[in-house]
Amino acid sequence: TAGQPVRIAALNLLWRNTRHAEALAWARGTDADILVFVEVDPRWQQALQALRPQYPHERALQRAGHSGTLLLSR
């Protein structure tokens, strides 16, 4: 159908992972319209706020522990 293509990128963060800068660099380098992150815990949720200027729209499904999902979009 007619319309604009949408680029979606997804990353499993592995909640124990502390390499926030690398995950942020990956996300910025994708040039995706929508980013999906899984295994988001509160610590990762905070780190990913750095993407808000490029991805102002957010939908979070936070569950107890580290099984949250975060969707960011332009």
A tleap script that builds the chain and sets N, CA, C and O, in Angstrom:
source leaprc.protein.ff14SB
mol = sequence {
  NTHR ALA GLY GLN PRO VAL ARG ILE ALA ALA
  LEU ASN LEU LEU TRP ARG ASN THR ARG HIE
  ALA GLU ALA LEU ALA TRP ALA ARG GLY THR
  ASP ALA ASP ILE LEU VAL PHE VAL GLU VAL
  ASP PRO ARG TRP GLN GLN ALA LEU GLN ALA
  LEU ARG PRO GLN TYR PRO HIE GLU ARG ALA
  LEU GLN ARG ALA GLY HIE SER GLY THR LEU
  LEU LEU SER CARG
}
set mol.1.N position { 0.835 -1.183 0.000 }
set mol.1.CA position { 0.000 0.000 0.000 }
set mol.1.C position { 0.873 1.237 0.000 }
set mol.1.O position { 2.063 1.180 0.311 }
set mol.2.N position { 0.276 2.332 -0.346 }
set mol.2.CA position { 1.008 3.596 -0.358 }
set mol.2.C position { 1.322 4.028 1.063 }
set mol.2.O position { 0.575 3.730 1.995 }
set mol.3.N position { 2.406 4.713 1.213 }
set mol.3.CA position { 2.768 5.228 2.532 }
set mol.3.C position { 4.266 5.228 2.725 }
set mol.3.O position { 5.033 4.843 1.842 }
set mol.4.N position { 4.653 5.661 3.880 }
set mol.4.CA position { 6.054 5.742 4.244 }
set mol.4.C position { 6.512 4.436 4.896 }
set mol.4.O position { 5.793 3.892 5.734 }
set mol.5.N position { 7.670 3.928 4.538 }
set mol.5.CA position { 8.186 2.756 5.246 }
set mol.5.C position { 8.553 3.135 6.687 }
set mol.5.O position { 8.957 4.265 6.960 }
set mol.6.N position { 8.407 2.189 7.581 }
set mol.6.CA position { 8.727 2.395 8.988 }
set mol.6.C position { 9.852 1.450 9.363 }
set mol.6.O position { 9.780 0.248 9.105 }
set mol.7.N position { 10.890 1.999 9.975 }
set mol.7.CA position { 12.032 1.185 10.421 }
set mol.7.C position { 11.875 0.897 11.910 }
set mol.7.O position { 11.714 1.812 12.718 }
set mol.8.N position { 11.922 -0.382 12.259 }
set mol.8.CA position { 11.788 -0.818 13.644 }
set mol.8.C position { 13.055 -1.577 14.029 }
set mol.8.O position { 13.533 -2.425 13.275 }
set mol.9.N position { 13.593 -1.270 15.200 }
set mol.9.CA position { 14.764 -1.978 15.720 }
set mol.9.C position { 14.452 -2.446 17.132 }
set mol.9.O position { 13.794 -1.740 17.896 }
set mol.10.N position { 14.922 -3.633 17.474 }
set mol.10.CA position { 14.655 -4.207 18.799 }
set mol.10.C position { 15.958 -4.693 19.418 }
set mol.10.O position { 16.868 -5.151 18.727 }
set mol.11.N position { 16.019 -4.580 20.746 }
set mol.11.CA position { 17.221 -4.996 21.477 }
set mol.11.C position { 16.820 -5.602 22.816 }
set mol.11.O position { 16.067 -5.002 23.583 }
set mol.12.N position { 17.329 -6.789 23.084 }
set mol.12.CA position { 17.201 -7.386 24.411 }
set mol.12.C position { 18.375 -6.862 25.220 }
set mol.12.O position { 19.527 -7.156 24.905 }
set mol.13.N position { 18.094 -6.093 26.252 }
set mol.13.CA position { 19.137 -5.421 27.022 }
set mol.13.C position { 19.890 -6.334 27.980 }
set mol.13.O position { 20.997 -6.006 28.407 }
set mol.14.N position { 19.306 -7.470 28.319 }
set mol.14.CA position { 19.859 -8.339 29.351 }
set mol.14.C position { 20.048 -7.506 30.611 }
set mol.14.O position { 21.080 -6.863 30.798 }
set mol.15.N position { 19.062 -7.528 31.449 }
set mol.15.CA position { 18.948 -6.614 32.587 }
set mol.15.C position { 20.203 -6.499 33.425 }
set mol.15.O position { 20.429 -5.453 34.034 }
set mol.16.N position { 21.028 -7.532 33.481 }
set mol.16.CA position { 22.278 -7.446 34.266 }
set mol.16.C position { 23.337 -6.610 33.563 }
set mol.16.O position { 24.306 -6.176 34.186 }
set mol.17.N position { 23.156 -6.387 32.281 }
set mol.17.CA position { 24.081 -5.621 31.476 }
set mol.17.C position { 24.173 -4.190 32.015 }
set mol.17.O position { 23.147 -3.578 32.313 }
set mol.18.N position { 25.363 -3.662 32.139 }
set mol.18.CA position { 25.551 -2.277 32.595 }
set mol.18.C position { 26.192 -1.409 31.507 }
set mol.18.O position { 26.665 -0.309 31.793 }
set mol.19.N position { 26.208 -1.887 30.282 }
set mol.19.CA position { 26.847 -1.159 29.183 }
set mol.19.C position { 25.852 -0.190 28.535 }
set mol.19.O position { 25.495 -0.320 27.364 }
set mol.20.N position { 25.422 0.776 29.333 }
set mol.20.CA position { 24.412 1.732 28.876 }
set mol.20.C position { 24.878 2.531 27.663 }
set mol.20.O position { 24.121 2.703 26.707 }
set mol.21.N position { 26.098 3.012 27.694 }
set mol.21.CA position { 26.599 3.847 26.594 }
set mol.21.C position { 26.580 3.087 25.273 }
set mol.21.O position { 26.256 3.660 24.233 }
set mol.22.N position { 26.922 1.816 25.307 }
set mol.22.CA position { 26.918 1.017 24.078 }
set mol.22.C position { 25.504 0.815 23.553 }
set mol.22.O position { 25.279 0.876 22.344 }
set mol.23.N position { 24.560 0.577 24.434 }
set mol.23.CA position { 23.167 0.399 24.011 }
set mol.23.C position { 22.612 1.695 23.430 }
set mol.23.O position { 21.887 1.670 22.436 }
set mol.24.N position { 22.947 2.818 24.041 }
set mol.24.CA position { 22.490 4.111 23.526 }
set mol.24.C position { 23.106 4.393 22.158 }
set mol.24.O position { 22.419 4.877 21.258 }
set mol.25.N position { 24.386 4.096 21.995 }
set mol.25.CA position { 25.049 4.300 20.700 }
set mol.25.C position { 24.411 3.415 19.629 }
set mol.25.O position { 24.192 3.858 18.502 }
set mol.26.N position { 24.118 2.170 19.983 }
set mol.26.CA position { 23.451 1.272 19.037 }
set mol.26.C position { 22.111 1.860 18.620 }
set mol.26.O position { 21.803 1.926 17.430 }
set mol.27.N position { 21.317 2.284 19.593 }
set mol.27.CA position { 19.986 2.813 19.307 }
set mol.27.C position { 20.062 4.025 18.385 }
set mol.27.O position { 19.295 4.129 17.428 }
set mol.28.N position { 20.965 4.920 18.667 }
set mol.28.CA position { 21.112 6.125 17.839 }
set mol.28.C position { 21.584 5.773 16.435 }
set mol.28.O position { 21.201 6.429 15.467 }
set mol.29.N position { 22.414 4.743 16.322 }
set mol.29.CA position { 22.952 4.340 15.026 }
set mol.29.C position { 21.980 3.595 14.141 }
set mol.29.O position { 22.245 3.429 12.951 }
set mol.30.N position { 20.871 3.142 14.677 }
set mol.30.CA position { 19.911 2.384 13.872 }
set mol.30.C position { 19.125 3.251 12.905 }
set mol.30.O position { 18.678 2.775 11.861 }
set mol.31.N position { 18.955 4.511 13.243 }
set mol.31.CA position { 18.106 5.422 12.483 }
set mol.31.C position { 16.682 4.872 12.365 }
set mol.31.O position { 15.992 5.123 11.377 }
set mol.32.N position { 16.253 4.121 13.381 }
set mol.32.CA position { 14.915 3.524 13.378 }
set mol.32.C position { 13.865 4.563 13.746 }
set mol.32.O position { 14.149 5.545 14.431 }
set mol.33.N position { 12.664 4.325 13.281 }
set mol.33.CA position { 11.525 5.164 13.657 }
set mol.33.C position { 10.951 4.713 14.995 }
set mol.33.O position { 10.425 5.518 15.764 }
set mol.34.N position { 11.059 3.412 15.259 }
set mol.34.CA position { 10.554 2.817 16.489 }
set mol.34.C position { 11.643 1.932 17.080 }
set mol.34.O position { 12.250 1.124 16.378 }
set mol.35.N position { 11.881 2.093 18.373 }
set mol.35.CA position { 12.829 1.248 19.103 }
set mol.35.C position { 12.052 0.439 20.133 }
set mol.35.O position { 11.182 0.967 20.826 }
set mol.36.N position { 12.374 -0.844 20.224 }
set mol.36.CA position { 11.748 -1.721 21.198 }
set mol.36.C position { 12.857 -2.340 22.045 }
set mol.36.O position { 13.798 -2.935 21.522 }
set mol.37.N position { 12.728 -2.188 23.355 }
set mol.37.CA position { 13.702 -2.750 24.287 }
set mol.37.C position { 12.997 -3.736 25.201 }
set mol.37.O position { 11.907 -3.460 25.704 }
set mol.38.N position { 13.625 -4.894 25.417 }
set mol.38.CA position { 13.078 -5.874 26.358 }
set mol.38.C position { 14.089 -6.123 27.471 }
set mol.38.O position { 15.271 -5.804 27.341 }
set mol.39.N position { 13.608 -6.689 28.550 }
set mol.39.CA position { 14.355 -6.868 29.802 }
set mol.39.C position { 14.745 -5.517 30.391 }
set mol.39.O position { 15.879 -5.308 30.820 }
set mol.40.N position { 13.782 -4.614 30.399 }
set mol.40.CA position { 13.976 -3.268 30.937 }
set mol.40.C position { 13.611 -3.279 32.419 }
set mol.40.O position { 12.494 -3.633 32.797 }
set mol.41.N position { 14.563 -2.891 33.238 }
set mol.41.CA position { 14.299 -2.709 34.667 }
set mol.41.C position { 14.361 -1.209 34.954 }
set mol.41.O position { 14.661 -0.442 34.039 }
set mol.42.N position { 14.098 -0.760 36.159 }
set mol.42.CA position { 14.119 0.680 36.441 }
set mol.42.C position { 15.463 1.352 36.107 }
set mol.42.O position { 15.489 2.506 35.678 }
set mol.43.N position { 16.545 0.650 36.298 }
set mol.43.CA position { 17.874 1.212 35.991 }
set mol.43.C position { 18.007 1.469 34.489 }
set mol.43.O position { 18.500 2.518 34.076 }
set mol.44.N position { 17.570 0.513 33.680 }
set mol.44.CA position { 17.612 0.700 32.232 }
set mol.44.C position { 16.610 1.760 31.787 }
set mol.44.O position { 16.895 2.541 30.879 }
set mol.45.N position { 15.474 1.791 32.405 }
set mol.45.CA position { 14.471 2.806 32.054 }
set mol.45.C position { 15.074 4.204 32.213 }
set mol.45.O position { 14.871 5.077 31.370 }
set mol.46.N position { 15.803 4.398 33.285 }
set mol.46.CA position { 16.450 5.691 33.525 }
set mol.46.C position { 17.520 5.980 32.473 }
set mol.46.O position { 17.583 7.090 31.945 }
set mol.47.N position { 18.349 5.005 32.171 }
set mol.47.CA position { 19.422 5.199 31.190 }
set mol.47.C position { 18.865 5.531 29.804 }
set mol.47.O position { 19.437 6.351 29.085 }
set mol.48.N position { 17.762 4.903 29.433 }
set mol.48.CA position { 17.186 5.106 28.106 }
set mol.48.C position { 16.504 6.458 27.953 }
set mol.48.O position { 16.155 6.845 26.838 }
set mol.49.N position { 16.309 7.174 29.034 }
set mol.49.CA position { 15.738 8.520 28.950 }
set mol.49.C position { 16.624 9.444 28.124 }
set mol.49.O position { 16.149 10.469 27.634 }
set mol.50.N position { 17.888 9.110 27.960 }
set mol.50.CA position { 18.791 9.912 27.132 }
set mol.50.C position { 18.349 9.942 25.671 }
set mol.50.O position { 18.789 10.807 24.914 }
set mol.51.N position { 17.490 9.016 25.265 }
set mol.51.CA position { 17.009 8.973 23.884 }
set mol.51.C position { 15.779 9.848 23.656 }
set mol.51.O position { 15.318 9.983 22.522 }
set mol.52.N position { 15.248 10.438 24.712 }
set mol.52.CA position { 14.003 11.209 24.609 }
set mol.52.C position { 14.057 12.346 23.585 }
set mol.52.O position { 13.049 12.581 22.919 }
set mol.53.N position { 15.170 13.065 23.421 }
set mol.53.CA position { 15.166 14.120 22.399 }
set mol.53.C position { 14.879 13.587 20.989 }
set mol.53.O position { 14.185 14.244 20.213 }
set mol.54.N position { 15.402 12.416 20.656 }
set mol.54.CA position { 15.182 11.824 19.334 }
set mol.54.C position { 13.892 10.995 19.279 }
set mol.54.O position { 13.289 10.853 18.215 }
set mol.55.N position { 13.478 10.455 20.413 }
set mol.55.CA position { 12.316 9.567 20.492 }
set mol.55.C position { 11.393 10.046 21.619 }
set mol.55.O position { 11.409 9.488 22.717 }
set mol.56.N position { 10.598 11.072 21.347 }
set mol.56.CA position { 9.802 11.687 22.423 }
set mol.56.C position { 8.570 10.883 22.865 }
set mol.56.O position { 7.993 11.164 23.916 }
set mol.57.N position { 8.174 9.899 22.078 }
set mol.57.CA position { 6.972 9.133 22.414 }
set mol.57.C position { 7.370 7.808 23.056 }
set mol.57.O position { 8.244 7.099 22.556 }
set mol.58.N position { 6.726 7.492 24.152 }
set mol.58.CA position { 7.124 6.328 24.945 }
set mol.58.C position { 5.910 5.531 25.388 }
set mol.58.O position { 4.873 6.088 25.748 }
set mol.59.N position { 6.060 4.240 25.354 }
set mol.59.CA position { 5.061 3.332 25.926 }
set mol.59.C position { 5.839 2.260 26.679 }
set mol.59.O position { 6.639 1.533 26.090 }
set mol.60.N position { 5.603 2.168 27.972 }
set mol.60.CA position { 6.323 1.221 28.816 }
set mol.60.C position { 5.356 0.206 29.398 }
set mol.60.O position { 4.263 0.550 29.848 }
set mol.61.N position { 5.772 -1.032 29.380 }
set mol.61.CA position { 5.060 -2.094 30.064 }
set mol.61.C position { 6.013 -2.601 31.136 }
set mol.61.O position { 6.869 -3.447 30.876 }
set mol.62.N position { 5.854 -2.077 32.330 }
set mol.62.CA position { 6.766 -2.415 33.422 }
set mol.62.C position { 6.148 -3.499 34.278 }
set mol.62.O position { 5.023 -3.373 34.762 }
set mol.63.N position { 6.894 -4.544 34.450 }
set mol.63.CA position { 6.485 -5.631 35.329 }
set mol.63.C position { 7.490 -5.688 36.459 }
set mol.63.O position { 8.560 -5.084 36.387 }
set mol.64.N position { 7.142 -6.411 37.489 }
set mol.64.CA position { 8.058 -6.551 38.626 }
set mol.64.C position { 9.382 -7.141 38.142 }
set mol.64.O position { 9.417 -8.033 37.295 }
set mol.65.N position { 10.452 -6.621 38.701 }
set mol.65.CA position { 11.777 -7.151 38.352 }
set mol.65.C position { 12.298 -6.585 37.051 }
set mol.65.O position { 12.291 -5.373 36.832 }
set mol.66.N position { 12.747 -7.471 36.199 }
set mol.66.CA position { 13.467 -7.053 34.988 }
set mol.66.C position { 12.768 -7.463 33.696 }
set mol.66.O position { 13.415 -7.537 32.652 }
set mol.67.N position { 11.485 -7.726 33.739 }
set mol.67.CA position { 10.806 -8.212 32.536 }
set mol.67.C position { 9.994 -7.140 31.839 }
set mol.67.O position { 8.995 -7.451 31.191 }
set mol.68.N position { 10.399 -5.889 31.957 }
set mol.68.CA position { 9.666 -4.812 31.301 }
set mol.68.C position { 10.003 -4.685 29.833 }
set mol.68.O position { 11.029 -5.180 29.365 }
set mol.69.N position { 9.117 -4.011 29.115 }
set mol.69.CA position { 9.301 -3.709 27.699 }
set mol.69.C position { 9.119 -2.211 27.521 }
set mol.69.O position { 8.212 -1.615 28.102 }
set mol.70.N position { 9.971 -1.612 26.728 }
set mol.70.CA position { 9.891 -0.176 26.466 }
set mol.70.C position { 9.878 0.059 24.965 }
set mol.70.O position { 10.744 -0.440 24.246 }
set mol.71.N position { 8.899 0.816 24.493 }
set mol.71.CA position { 8.794 1.184 23.105 }
set mol.71.C position { 8.970 2.692 22.994 }
set mol.71.O position { 8.273 3.452 23.666 }
set mol.72.N position { 9.883 3.119 22.163 }
set mol.72.CA position { 10.127 4.549 21.907 }
set mol.72.C position { 9.886 4.819 20.434 }
set mol.72.O position { 10.224 3.992 19.587 }
set mol.73.N position { 9.307 5.968 20.119 }
set mol.73.CA position { 9.094 6.298 18.720 }
set mol.73.C position { 9.308 7.790 18.479 }
set mol.73.O position { 9.260 8.619 19.387 }
set mol.74.N position { 9.543 8.075 17.223 }
set mol.74.CA position { 9.735 9.471 16.796 }
set mol.74.C position { 8.397 10.097 16.731 }
set mol.74.O position { 8.283 11.276 16.395 }
savepdb mol mol.pdb
quit
